[in-house]
Amino acid sequence: MKKNILIAILVLAAASGWGLFAYFYAKYVPETYYGKVYQRHAPGFSLTDHNGNRISLDDLRNKIVLISWGYTNCPDVCPMTLSKLSKVMEHLGEDADQVEVLFVTVDPERDTPERMKSYVPFFNGKFIGVTGTRAEIDKMASDYNVTIVKHEAVYGRSETDTWDRYLMTHTNTVHLVDKDGNLLLSYPHYKLDVEGITSDIKKLLR
């Protein structure tokens, strides 16, 4: 009888020990993420959404915000990125309501709110297209370490050409801002993986 009681006590002690270990491990050991860890306060901004309303980062507090960069005339990378982010939202299921995706144009001269409204919701009806003045876009890009270059001498243009066909080169990185307004993670082009991004968001929503 005493032997059984002693065994029970040892089992309980062991279980308690593992429980305490798990608690302190979860509390003090940093979480690992698929994305590159930034972990700094996210720079604020105030721009114009595709409905013509002003939108700021403060308006999206209490949501995880994914910031994508591109332009509506982009021939390849931008639509591919938006398609992947749409799949992330699908993978999140009901948790997608706690996430907001912003598509910030790097080409505000052509990407008016009206043009953004006809482009961005095509990939996902919940996505928000964001534009502004050239100065506003350049300021936000600088704050988020995004490079923007306009290439006007393309498509065999000559001095007499008047059309607006030109390409933009830009940093193809998706930034993740957590619910507390921290720029926590970034996903460069080689890390734009649906499963990886989805996994990170689910960890943050736990």
Secondary structure, DSSP 4 states (H G I P E B T S, - for coil): -HHHHHHHHHHHHHHHHHHHHHHHHHHHSPPP-SSEEEEEEPPP-EEEETTS-EEEGGGGTTSEEEEEEE-TT-SSHHHHHHHHHHHHHHHHGGGGGGEEEEEEES-TTT--HHHHHHHGGGT-TT-EEEE--HHHHHHHHHHTT--EEEE-S-TT--TT------EEEE---EEEE-TTSEEEEEE-GGG--HHHHHHHHHHHH-
